[in-house]
Amino acid sequence: MIHDTHHIPVLLDEVLSLLQPRAGGCYIDGTLGGGGHTAALLDHSAPDGKVLGIDTDIQALDRVRVRLSSFVESGRLLLVHGNFAELASIASELGFAPVHGILLDLGFSSDQVEDAHRGFSFSVDGPLDMRLDQSLALCAADLINTASEQELADLFRRYGEERRARQLAHRIVRERAKKPIQRTTQLAALAAAGVAYKPGSIHPATRIFQALRIAVNKELEHLESVLPQTLEVLSHPAEEGNRIVVISFHSLEDRIVKEFMRREGRDCVCPPHLPVCMCGHKARLRILTPRPLKPSIQEIESNPRARSAKLRAAEVLVSS
Ligand SMILES: C[S@@+](CC[C@H](N)C(=O)[O-])C[C@H]1O[C@@H](n2cnc3c(N)ncnc32)[C@H](O)[C@@H]1O
């Protein structure tokens, strides 16, 4: 059902001061969500700046199409149902160039987590779904009920950094032999069984829910794939000052963004033991955030979902 968004854009002032939207500018919001960042980019690039908004969730697009209908009608907002892993081809098929800034605000939105039917939240009962793109074939319940014990343990450890990975995988395999695990609350109860959990501390199901969501949506693979594409899109045609801003919400995402920016921010990427440079790599980015930006205490107080956000930004270098 289409309704207004509940999502509050995170680090909005920081995004605007880094992307510096201006009249005539073209921006890609690869994670449209509720359209909060996009609306601000459009406002700040009036009267003719454009945004290409991409989301893998058709419901998010439907919502924004209504919310920002005046921009859609005027041709300043283009909406595409797609994965940002296809960012370069989506932009090129639409002839959306030159691009002055790209925003990726990773993960899921409040609209998705608050909708019990989407299965992202362990605190409300719903089907164990977790697909950002509901046209995907496999959902979280498929994974939980078919993966081997070893696969589940690996997944919980790798994507959830869960210390009880083996124990939880064992418990899940034992329980699903009696009855398939189909509901969010069923899985949350299994994760919480026997754990002395104090309200206010991290819920015992948090990490395995994160792990399942990352796996179902191939989130880290898509992030690895889009980062080099942002560089290509922002550097053709070569123009000074085009920028990429990425907001991540957990250490696995942030590490990928940090390593990409570090590598592309250096002239030589040879192993340190080599006496002379053999790679010929030239820096293609200037890092604008040597340390990631984090939300202020005031922002976290007014929007607790912002608390784990980290923002990294860089500017494309034009080779001489
Ligand atoms: C944190 S929300 C973005 C919120 C948005 N910035 C706003 O202000 O409302 C992340 C959004 O990105 C979408 N998303 C996540 N991974 C994606 C991907 N690989 N491709 C396209 N959209 C993706 C999700 O469906 C979700 O709507």
The ligand as an SDF file (V2000), in Angstrom:
LIG
                    3D

 27 29  0  0  0  0  0  0  0  0999 V2000
   18.6170    3.6920    3.9590 C   0  0  0  0  0  0  0  0  0  0  0  0
   17.4310    3.5700    2.6870 S   0  0  0  0  0  0  0  0  0  0  0  0
   17.6490    5.0750    1.7870 C   0  0  0  0  0  0  0  0  0  0  0  0
   16.8770    6.2130    2.3570 C   0  0  0  0  0  0  0  0  0  0  0  0
   16.9190    7.4720    1.5280 C   0  0  0  0  0  0  0  0  0  0  0  0
   18.2470    8.0120    1.4260 N   0  0  0  0  0  0  0  0  0  0  0  0
   15.9720    8.5210    2.0840 C   0  0  0  0  0  0  0  0  0  0  0  0
   16.4090    9.6410    2.3700 O   0  0  0  0  0  0  0  0  0  0  0  0
   14.7920    8.2320    2.2280 O   0  0  0  0  0  0  0  0  0  0  0  0
   18.1550    2.4100    1.5910 C   0  0  0  0  0  0  0  0  0  0  0  0
   17.3320    2.1250    0.3590 C   0  0  0  0  0  0  0  0  0  0  0  0
   18.2290    1.5460   -0.5850 O   0  0  0  0  0  0  0  0  0  0  0  0
   17.5950    0.4820   -1.2310 C   0  0  0  0  0  0  0  0  0  0  0  0
   18.6630   -0.4330   -1.6680 N   0  0  0  0  0  0  0  0  0  0  0  0
   19.4560   -1.2040   -0.8880 C   0  0  0  0  0  0  0  0  0  0  0  0
   20.3120   -1.8930   -1.6530 N   0  0  0  0  0  0  0  0  0  0  0  0
   20.0790   -1.5330   -2.9350 C   0  0  0  0  0  0  0  0  0  0  0  0
   20.6610   -1.9050   -4.1770 C   0  0  0  0  0  0  0  0  0  0  0  0
   21.6560   -2.8010   -4.2530 N   0  0  0  0  0  0  0  0  0  0  0  0
   20.1840   -1.3180   -5.2900 N   0  0  0  0  0  0  0  0  0  0  0  0
   19.1790   -0.4040   -5.2360 C   0  0  0  0  0  0  0  0  0  0  0  0
   18.5700   -0.0400   -4.0770 N   0  0  0  0  0  0  0  0  0  0  0  0
   19.0320   -0.5920   -2.9350 C   0  0  0  0  0  0  0  0  0  0  0  0
   16.6520   -0.1040   -0.2150 C   0  0  0  0  0  0  0  0  0  0  0  0
   15.6010   -0.7970   -0.8490 O   0  0  0  0  0  0  0  0  0  0  0  0
   16.1940    1.1460    0.5390 C   0  0  0  0  0  0  0  0  0  0  0  0
   15.0120    1.6480   -0.0090 O   0  0  0  0  0  0  0  0  0  0  0  0
  1  2  1  0
  2  3  1  0
  2 10  1  0
  3  4  1  0
  4  5  1  0
  5  6  1  0
  5  7  1  0
  7  8  2  0
  7  9  1  0
 10 11  1  0
 11 12  1  0
 11 26  1  0
 12 13  1  0
 13 14  1  0
 13 24  1  0
 14 15  1  0
 14 23  1  0
 15 16  2  0
 16 17  1  0
 17 18  1  0
 17 23  2  0
 18 19  1  0
 18 20  2  0
 20 21  1  0
 21 22  2  0
 22 23  1  0
 24 25  1  0
 24 26  1  0
 26 27  1  0
M  CHG  2   2   1   9  -1
M  END
$$$$
